[in-house]
């Protein structure tokens, strides 16, 4: 299967660089590029790519609103969005993740990490750059949310708490299985249970909830 990707960034050199990396993969094809969020949303709705790779700061419509329009909680047929941005100058990542982004990478990340994020998004998973997960989400958790974090429908089991903490540290399913000495199928079972109990759509929301409830510091 060829993974179809749409890239949106206001810098042409960045779009060109990302396209070169992605088109160099045997199973990935860049099907469209956009210089701003408004055109990105229009192209995404027209082309229906498997994954959108969006910058946050773009003219006309920023990456947060573009993500919300394509992957927000009220979108009936969401498109996977991975955000790629510069952490030190971008204070809007929390909003992007809340809007439905399925991954977060820093510009300058290694190409293999970018490829992993694209594959994770297609598989319904989510990847946050492990190198900045703690710093990113911990920063957000210091700002009290407008409303108290939601409480689980049923109390979390101890094993679910363990899995939740590893997710919040940016671990992949394989890394969680190895760290907790459980099978991949068991990891997936606990992740599904956590999402049901917390009303989360993906592991990004699980990670944010873990930080908001001070389970990870």
Phi and psi in degrees as GROMACS dihedral restraints (atoms count N, CA, C in turn):
[ dihedral_restraints ]
;  ai    aj    ak    al  type     phi  dphi    fc
    3     4     5     6     1   -92.0    20    10
    4     5     6     7     1   127.4    20    10
    6     7     8     9     1   -86.0    20    10
    7     8     9    10     1   120.2    20    10
    9    10    11    12     1   -94.4    20    10
   10    11    12    13     1   125.1    20    10
   12    13    14    15     1  -122.5    20    10
   13    14    15    16     1   139.5    20    10
   15    16    17    18     1  -112.4    20    10
   16    17    18    19     1   131.1    20    10
   18    19    20    21     1  -110.5    20    10
   19    20    21    22     1   134.2    20    10
   21    22    23    24     1  -131.9    20    10
   22    23    24    25     1   119.6    20    10
   24    25    26    27     1  -158.7    20    10
   25    26    27    28     1   141.5    20    10
   27    28    29    30     1   -79.1    20    10
   28    29    30    31     1    -5.6    20    10
   30    31    32    33     1  -104.3    20    10
   31    32    33    34     1   118.1    20    10
   33    34    35    36     1   -59.6    20    10
   34    35    36    37     1   -36.5    20    10
   36    37    38    39     1   -67.8    20    10
   37    38    39    40     1   -32.0    20    10
   39    40    41    42     1   -70.4    20    10
   40    41    42    43     1   -44.7    20    10
   42    43    44    45     1   -58.6    20    10
   43    44    45    46     1   -42.6    20    10
   45    46    47    48     1   -64.4    20    10
   46    47    48    49     1   -42.8    20    10
   48    49    50    51     1   -64.8    20    10
   49    50    51    52     1   -44.8    20    10
   51    52    53    54     1   -64.5    20    10
   52    53    54    55     1   -40.2    20    10
   54    55    56    57     1   -62.1    20    10
   55    56    57    58     1   -41.8    20    10
   57    58    59    60     1   -61.7    20    10
   58    59    60    61     1   -43.8    20    10
   60    61    62    63     1   -63.9    20    10
   61    62    63    64     1   -48.3    20    10
   63    64    65    66     1   -71.4    20    10
   64    65    66    67     1   -42.0    20    10
   66    67    68    69     1   -68.3    20    10
   67    68    69    70     1   -15.6    20    10
   69    70    71    72     1   -78.9    20    10
   70    71    72    73     1    -6.1    20    10
   72    73    74    75     1   -91.2    20    10
   73    74    75    76     1   140.6    20    10
   75    76    77    78     1   -66.5    20    10
   76    77    78    79     1   -20.7    20    10
   78    79    80    81     1  -117.1    20    10
   79    80    81    82     1    16.5    20    10
   81    82    83    84     1  -128.2    20    10
   82    83    84    85     1   138.5    20    10
   84    85    86    87     1  -135.6    20    10
   85    86    87    88     1   126.9    20    10
   87    88    89    90     1   -81.2    20    10
   88    89    90    91     1   114.8    20    10
   90    91    92    93     1   -99.1    20    10
   91    92    93    94     1    -8.9    20    10
   93    94    95    96     1  -169.1    20    10
   94    95    96    97     1   154.8    20    10
   96    97    98    99     1  -135.7    20    10
   97    98    99   100     1   146.8    20    10
   99   100   101   102     1  -139.6    20    10
  100   101   102   103     1   142.4    20    10
  102   103   104   105     1   -90.3    20    10
  103   104   105   106     1    -5.9    20    10
  105   106   107   108     1  -152.9    20    10
  106   107   108   109     1   166.2    20    10
  108   109   110   111     1   -66.5    20    10
  109   110   111   112     1   -36.1    20    10
  111   112   113   114     1   -63.1    20    10
  112   113   114   115     1   -46.8    20    10
  114   115   116   117     1   -67.5    20    10
  115   116   117   118     1   -33.9    20    10
  117   118   119   120     1   -61.8    20    10
  118   119   120   121     1   -45.1    20    10
  120   121   122   123     1   -63.4    20    10
  121   122   123   124     1   -43.9    20    10
  123   124   125   126     1   -62.5    20    10
  124   125   126   127     1   -44.0    20    10
  126   127   128   129     1   -66.3    20    10
  127   128   129   130     1   -40.4    20    10
  129   130   131   132     1   -62.3    20    10
  130   131   132   133     1   -42.4    20    10
  132   133   134   135     1   -68.5    20    10
  133   134   135   136     1   -29.6    20    10
  135   136   137   138     1   -79.4    20    10
  136   137   138   139     1   -45.7    20    10
  138   139   140   141     1   -90.9    20    10
  139   140   141   142     1   -22.7    20    10
  141   142   143   144     1    49.3    20    10
  142   143   144   145     1    60.9    20    10
  144   145   146   147     1   -68.0    20    10
  145   146   147   148     1   164.1    20    10
  147   148   149   150     1   -74.5    20    10
  148   149   150   151     1   -34.7    20    10
  150   151   152   153     1  -142.6    20    10
  151   152   153   154     1   138.9    20    10
  153   154   155   156     1  -106.1    20    10
  154   155   156   157     1   133.2    20    10
  156   157   158   159     1  -111.4    20    10
  157   158   159   160     1   106.7    20    10
  159   160   161   162     1  -116.2    20    10
  160   161   162   163     1   138.5    20    10
  162   163   164   165     1   -77.9    20    10
  163   164   165   166     1   160.7    20    10
  165   166   167   168     1   -84.2    20    10
  166   167   168   169     1   -53.0    20    10
  168   169   170   171     1   -89.2    20    10
  169   170   171   172     1   104.9    20    10
  171   172   173   174     1  -137.5    20    10
  172   173   174   175     1   151.9    20    10
  174   175   176   177     1   -71.1    20    10
  175   176   177   178     1   160.8    20    10
  177   178   179   180     1    71.3    20    10
  178   179   180   181     1   -49.4    20    10
  180   181   182   183     1  -150.3    20    10
  181   182   183   184     1   119.5    20    10
  183   184   185   186     1   -76.7    20    10
  184   185   186   187     1   170.8    20    10
  186   187   188   189     1   -63.8    20    10
  187   188   189   190     1   -28.3    20    10
  189   190   191   192     1   -66.0    20    10
  190   191   192   193     1   -50.6    20    10
  192   193   194   195     1   -68.5    20    10
  193   194   195   196     1   -37.0    20    10
  195   196   197   198     1   -62.1    20    10
  196   197   198   199     1   -40.4    20    10
  198   199   200   201     1   -64.4    20    10
  199   200   201   202     1   -45.0    20    10
  201   202   203   204     1   -60.4    20    10
  202   203   204   205     1   -39.4    20    10
  204   205   206   207     1   -69.0    20    10
  205   206   207   208     1   -28.0    20    10
  207   208   209   210     1  -103.2    20    10
  208   209   210   211     1   -23.2    20    10
  210   211   212   213     1  -137.5    20    10
  211   212   213   214     1     9.3    20    10
  213   214   215   216     1   -67.0    20    10
  214   215   216   217     1   169.0    20    10
  216   217   218   219     1   -60.8    20    10
  217   218   219   220     1   -20.6    20    10
  219   220   221   222     1  -101.9    20    10
  220   221   222   223     1     6.5    20    10
  222   223   224   225     1   -84.5    20    10
  223   224   225   226     1   123.4    20    10
  225   226   227   228     1   -73.0    20    10
  226   227   228   229     1   -33.3    20    10
  228   229   230   231     1  -127.5    20    10
  229   230   231   232     1    75.9    20    10
  231   232   233   234     1   -66.8    20    10
  232   233   234   235     1   151.2    20    10
  234   235   236   237     1  -107.8    20    10
  235   236   237   238     1   136.5    20    10
  237   238   239   240     1   -64.7    20    10
  238   239   240   241     1   131.9    20    10
  240   241   242   243     1  -123.4    20    10
  241   242   243   244     1   131.3    20    10
  243   244   245   246     1  -114.3    20    10
  244   245   246   247     1   127.9    20    10
  246   247   248   249     1   -94.0    20    10
  247   248   249   250     1   133.7    20    10
  249   250   251   252     1  -129.1    20    10
  250   251   252   253     1   120.8    20    10
  252   253   254   255     1  -153.3    20    10
  253   254   255   256     1  -173.4    20    10
  255   256   257   258     1  -110.4    20    10
  256   257   258   259     1   111.5    20    10
  258   259   260   261     1   -61.2    20    10
  259   260   261   262     1   -43.7    20    10
  261   262   263   264     1   -62.9    20    10
  262   263   264   265     1   -23.4    20    10
  264   265   266   267     1  -115.5    20    10
  265   266   267   268     1     0.6    20    10
  267   268   269   270     1  -114.7    20    10
  268   269   270   271     1   114.1    20    10
  270   271   272   273     1  -103.2    20    10
  271   272   273   274     1    15.5    20    10
  273   274   275   276     1  -112.0    20    10
  274   275   276   277     1     6.9    20    10
  276   277   278   279     1   -60.5    20    10
  277   278   279   280     1   -39.8    20    10
  279   280   281   282     1   -56.4    20    10
  280   281   282   283     1   -43.4    20    10
  282   283   284   285     1   -63.3    20    10
  283   284   285   286     1   -37.0    20    10
  285   286   287   288     1   -65.7    20    10
  286   287   288   289     1   -42.3    20    10
  288   289   290   291     1   -67.2    20    10
  289   290   291   292     1   -39.8    20    10
  291   292   293   294     1   -63.9    20    10
  292   293   294   295     1   -30.5    20    10
  294   295   296   297     1   -75.6    20    10
  295   296   297   298     1   -10.4    20    10
  297   298   299   300     1   120.0    20    10
  298   299   300   301     1     6.2    20    10
  300   301   302   303     1   -59.2    20    10
  301   302   303   304     1   138.9    20    10
  303   304   305   306     1   -99.9    20    10
  304   305   306   307     1     6.3    20    10
  306   307   308   309     1  -173.1    20    10
  307   308   309   310     1   161.8    20    10
  309   310   311   312     1  -143.9    20    10
  310   311   312   313     1   125.7    20    10
  312   313   314   315     1  -131.7    20    10
  313   314   315   316     1   150.4    20    10
  315   316   317   318     1   -86.0    20    10
  316   317   318   319     1   144.2    20    10
  318   319   320   321     1   -63.7    20    10
  319   320   321   322     1   137.2    20    10
  321   322   323   324     1    98.3    20    10
  322   323   324   325     1    -2.9    20    10
  324   325   326   327     1   -62.8    20    10
  325   326   327   328     1   157.0    20    10
  327   328   329   330     1   -66.1    20    10
  328   329   330   331     1   144.5    20    10
  330   331   332   333     1   -54.4    20    10
  331   332   333   334     1   -37.6    20    10
  333   334   335   336     1   -66.3    20    10
  334   335   336   337     1   -30.5    20    10
  336   337   338   339     1   -69.8    20    10
  337   338   339   340     1   -37.7    20    10
  339   340   341   342     1   -62.5    20    10
  340   341   342   343     1   -44.6    20    10
  342   343   344   345     1   -63.2    20    10
  343   344   345   346     1   -41.6    20    10
  345   346   347   348     1   -61.6    20    10
  346   347   348   349     1   -40.9    20    10
  348   349   350   351     1   -64.9    20    10
  349   350   351   352     1   -39.3    20    10
  351   352   353   354     1   -63.7    20    10
  352   353   354   355     1   -46.4    20    10
  354   355   356   357     1   -65.0    20    10
  355   356   357   358     1   -39.9    20    10
  357   358   359   360     1   -62.4    20    10
  358   359   360   361     1   -42.8    20    10
  360   361   362   363     1   -62.5    20    10
  361   362   363   364     1   -41.0    20    10
  363   364   365   366     1   -64.8    20    10
  364   365   366   367     1   -35.0    20    10
  366   367   368   369     1   -81.7    20    10
  367   368   369   370     1     4.6    20    10
  369   370   371   372     1    83.0    20    10
  370   371   372   373     1     9.0    20    10
  372   373   374   375     1   -97.1    20    10
  373   374   375   376     1  -176.6    20    10
  375   376   377   378     1  -145.1    20    10
  376   377   378   379     1   143.8    20    10
  378   379   380   381     1  -131.3    20    10
  379   380   381   382     1   127.4    20    10
  381   382   383   384     1  -111.8    20    10
  382   383   384   385     1   134.0    20    10
  384   385   386   387     1   -47.0    20    10
  385   386   387   388     1   113.7    20    10
  387   388   389   390     1   -56.6    20    10
  388   389   390   391     1   -30.1    20    10
  390   391   392   393     1   -67.1    20    10
  391   392   393   394     1   -19.1    20    10
  393   394   395   396     1  -126.2    20    10
  394   395   396   397     1     3.3    20    10
  396   397   398   399     1   -55.1    20    10
  397   398   399   400     1   -52.7    20    10
  399   400   401   402     1   -61.5    20    10
  400   401   402   403     1   -48.0    20    10
  402   403   404   405     1   -62.6    20    10
  403   404   405   406     1   -44.4    20    10
  405   406   407   408     1   -62.5    20    10
  406   407   408   409     1   -58.9    20    10
  408   409   410   411     1   -72.2    20    10
  409   410   411   412     1   -33.2    20    10
  411   412   413   414     1   -64.3    20    10
  412   413   414   415     1   -37.2    20    10
  414   415   416   417     1   -61.3    20    10
  415   416   417   418     1   -43.5    20    10
  417   418   419   420     1   -66.0    20    10
  418   419   420   421     1   -36.1    20    10
  420   421   422   423     1   -69.5    20    10
  421   422   423   424     1   -19.6    20    10
  423   424   425   426     1   -73.7    20    10
  424   425   426   427     1   -19.4    20    10
  426   427   428   429     1   -95.1    20    10
  427   428   429   430     1   110.7    20    10
  429   430   431   432     1   -57.8    20    10
  430   431   432   433     1   131.8    20    10
  432   433   434   435     1   -64.4    20    10
  433   434   435   436     1   156.7    20    10
  435   436   437   438     1   -59.0    20    10
  436   437   438   439     1   -33.8    20    10
  438   439   440   441     1  -125.0    20    10
  439   440   441   442     1   151.2    20    10
  441   442   443   444     1   -58.4    20    10
  442   443   444   445     1   145.8    20    10
  444   445   446   447     1   -56.3    20    10
  445   446   447   448     1   141.4    20    10
  447   448   449   450     1   -63.3    20    10
  448   449   450   451     1   152.1    20    10
  450   451   452   453     1  -101.1    20    10
  451   452   453   454     1   147.5    20    10
  453   454   455   456     1   -63.4    20    10
  454   455   456   457     1   149.1    20    10
  456   457   458   459     1   -59.6    20    10
  457   458   459   460     1   -44.8    20    10
  459   460   461   462     1  -126.2    20    10
  460   461   462   463     1   152.8    20    10
  462   463   464   465     1   -59.5    20    10
  463   464   465   466     1   142.5    20    10
  465   466   467   468     1   -74.8    20    10
  466   467   468   469     1   142.6    20    10
  468   469   470   471     1   -77.1    20    10
  469   470   471   472     1   166.8    20    10
  471   472   473   474     1   -62.3    20    10
  472   473   474   475     1   -40.1    20    10
  474   475   476   477     1   -66.5    20    10
  475   476   477   478     1   -36.6    20    10
  477   478   479   480     1   -64.5    20    10
  478   479   480   481     1   -38.3    20    10
  480   481   482   483     1   -62.4    20    10
  481   482   483   484     1   -41.1    20    10
  483   484   485   486     1   -62.6    20    10
  484   485   486   487     1   -46.8    20    10
  486   487   488   489     1   -64.0    20    10
  487   488   489   490     1   -40.6    20    10
  489   490   491   492     1   -59.9    20    10
  490   491   492   493     1   -43.3    20    10
  492   493   494   495     1   -65.5    20    10
  493   494   495   496     1   -37.6    20    10
  495   496   497   498     1   -69.4    20    10
  496   497   498   499     1   -36.9    20    10
  498   499   500   501     1   -61.5    20    10
  499   500   501   502     1   -42.8    20    10
  501   502   503   504     1   -65.4    20    10
  502   503   504   505     1   -21.4    20    10
  504   505   506   507     1   -90.5    20    10
  505   506   507   508     1     5.9    20    10
  507   508   509   510     1    83.8    20    10
  508   509   510   511     1    18.2    20    10
  510   511   512   513     1   -75.4    20    10
  511   512   513   514     1   146.1    20    10
  513   514   515   516     1   -81.4    20    10
  514   515   516   517     1   170.2    20    10
  516   517   518   519     1   -58.0    20    10
  517   518   519   520     1   -42.6    20    10
  519   520   521   522     1   -64.1    20    10
  520   521   522   523     1   -40.6    20    10
  522   523   524   525     1   -68.2    20    10
  523   524   525   526     1   -36.8    20    10
  525   526   527   528     1   -63.8    20    10
  526   527   528   529     1   -44.9    20    10
  528   529   530   531     1   -58.9    20    10
  529   530   531   532     1   -43.7    20    10
  531   532   533   534     1   -68.8    20    10
  532   533   534   535     1   -43.4    20    10
  534   535   536   537     1   -66.7    20    10
  535   536   537   538     1   -39.0    20    10
  537   538   539   540     1   -97.5    20    10
  538   539   540   541     1     0.1    20    10
  540   541   542   543     1    58.6    20    10
  541   542   543   544     1    48.3    20    10
  543   544   545   546     1  -131.3    20    10
  544   545   546   547     1   166.9    20    10
  546   547   548   549     1   -79.5    20    10
  547   548   549   550     1   162.4    20    10
  549   550   551   552     1   -61.9    20    10
  550   551   552   553     1   -38.7    20    10
  552   553   554   555     1   -64.8    20    10
  553   554   555   556     1   -34.6    20    10
  555   556   557   558     1   -68.6    20    10
  556   557   558   559     1   -39.3    20    10
  558   559   560   561     1   -59.3    20    10
  559   560   561   562     1   -48.4    20    10
  561   562   563   564     1   -63.2    20    10
  562   563   564   565     1   -36.7    20    10
  564   565   566   567     1   -62.4    20    10
  565   566   567   568     1   -45.4    20    10
  567   568   569   570     1   -68.9    20    10
  568   569   570   571     1   -36.7    20    10
  570   571   572   573     1   -63.4    20    10
  571   572   573   574     1   -42.9    20    10
  573   574   575   576     1   -63.1    20    10
  574   575   576   577     1   -40.4    20    10
  576   577   578   579     1   -65.6    20    10
  577   578   579   580     1   -42.0    20    10
  579   580   581   582     1   -62.1    20    10
  580   581   582   583     1   -43.6    20    10
  582   583   584   585     1   -63.5    20    10
  583   584   585   586     1   -37.8    20    10
  585   586   587   588     1   -66.7    20    10
  586   587   588   589     1   -46.7    20    10
  588   589   590   591     1   -67.0    20    10
  589   590   591   592     1   -34.1    20    10
  591   592   593   594     1   -99.6    20    10
  592   593   594   595     1    -4.3    20    10
  594   595   596   597     1    66.0    20    10
  595   596   597   598     1    31.1    20    10
  597   598   599   600     1   -93.8    20    10
  598   599   600   601     1   147.3    20    10
  600   601   602   603     1   -91.7    20    10
  601   602   603   604     1   -20.8    20    10
  603   604   605   606     1  -160.2    20    10
  604   605   606   607     1   178.0    20    10
  606   607   608   609     1   -71.7    20    10
  607   608   609   610     1   -21.6    20    10
  609   610   611   612     1   -61.6    20    10
  610   611   612   613     1   -45.6    20    10
  612   613   614   615     1   -67.4    20    10
  613   614   615   616     1   -33.3    20    10
  615   616   617   618     1   -62.2    20    10
  616   617   618   619     1   -45.0    20    10
  618   619   620   621     1   -63.2    20    10
  619   620   621   622     1   -43.8    20    10
  621   622   623   624     1   -62.9    20    10
  622   623   624   625     1   -40.4    20    10
  624   625   626   627     1   -64.0    20    10
  625   626   627   628     1   -38.6    20    10
  627   628   629   630     1   -61.3    20    10
  628   629   630   631     1   -40.6    20    10
  630   631   632   633     1   -73.9    20    10
  631   632   633   634     1   -39.3    20    10
  633   634   635   636     1   -64.7    20    10
  634   635   636   637     1   -30.0    20    10
  636   637   638   639     1   -96.8    20    10
  637   638   639   640     1    13.1    20    10
  639   640   641   642     1    62.3    20    10
  640   641   642   643     1    27.1    20    10
  642   643   644   645     1   -77.1    20    10
  643   644   645   646     1   -21.5    20    10
  645   646   647   648     1  -130.1    20    10
  646   647   648   649     1   134.5    20    10
